[in-house]
Amino acid sequence: MSINRKSQMEIMGLAIIIILLMLALVFVVRFTLIPNQNAPKKEFSQAQIAANTLNAMLQTNVEECNEATIERLFVDCAQRTSIIDCGTGGSFVNACDFLFGNPPGINSFLKNSIFLNTLDLWEIPYTLTFNDAQEVASDSGDEKCSAEHVGTVYSSRDLKEAKIGLGGGTVLIVQMELCS
Amino acid sequence: MKAQIRMGESIAVMVVFFFLIVIAYSFYVKIQQSSLAVDIGKAQELRAIQLAQLVYYMPEVQCSSGTQLVKESCFDTLKLEKFKGILAGDGRLFYFRLFGYSNISIHQVYPPSSWITPDYDYDNDGTKENILLYSRNAPQDDPIRFKSTKVAQMPVALYDPIQKKYAYAYLVVEYVY
């Protein structure tokens, strides 16, 4: 009888140890294995910022280019008409060189006057691509914000497009990508 | 004597067991507290974004032509000037119910020199040009609430209907909770 009771007690002890181990395991799974989800703010506001940056930017008048809008500068750049002069001090600067810099990235209006005090300031990695050719990208982050780096360098990416119609079925596409 | 020793053993085991339970419970409570703080932070971040969106799509400030809205992501500077006056005057109580304790301002990015119609509120260094739309400071005597701030920014175009020009700016909402 006493042997039976002793073995019952031992089994109870083992059961308690197993329950404690299972509790510990639940904690480990809860706090280490389940990845942290992105804050809702980032997911939600990033898409909004991308869309609103494009909308606001395209409407802006540029003093250096006889008050032409940035949308008009994109059109002039794509058509290679060089109608708009963005030069100061008598020298002619075409819309492409003005927007994206010459060589590309150096003295870019979009980079220095638009993104430096907004997206760069807020440390949001971005890439603005025009007609799949010219682009302006952020300096922050290890890699350029693009689809190929999602899942490795960045956890998420939002892409917004603005389409500028030129007539005759031609459409210019300005893409804004924001990563986090 | 033997029974007393057994009793002592049992009591010691129970003391250790309850001690372990207390430690585990305090650990659990601490984790719950920190996750609650994170959840509250996330909720307040959403509130800041909600507030930014509310201002962003307010017909009181959006660019319009006649009765139709014509431009997205655009604030009319004359409307802003008028709205600022309303927020500081008769509409103070009404808009407090919407905005609560927060600061709402617009920072002009390009062109750097101000050409738009409303007056600017210059920063202390005199360099940044802001339009302070709404400002309501939280009471300082509350020991728990109103100790943290969440900020939401949103790019926007500023339209001057007199000169018919657009500037690039961004809306900043600082929500105090």
Interface residues (C-beta under 8 A of the other chain):
Chain A: L20 L23 F31 A39 P40 K41 F44 S45 Q48 I49 A51 N52 T53 N55 A56 M57 Q59 T60 N61 E63 E67 T69 S113 I114 N117 T118 W122
Chain B: L20 A24 I31 K42 E45 L46 A48 I49 A52 Q53 Y56 K71 E72 S73 C74 V109 Y110 P111 A152 Q153 M154 P155 V156 A157 Y159 K165 Y166 A167 Y168 A169 Y170
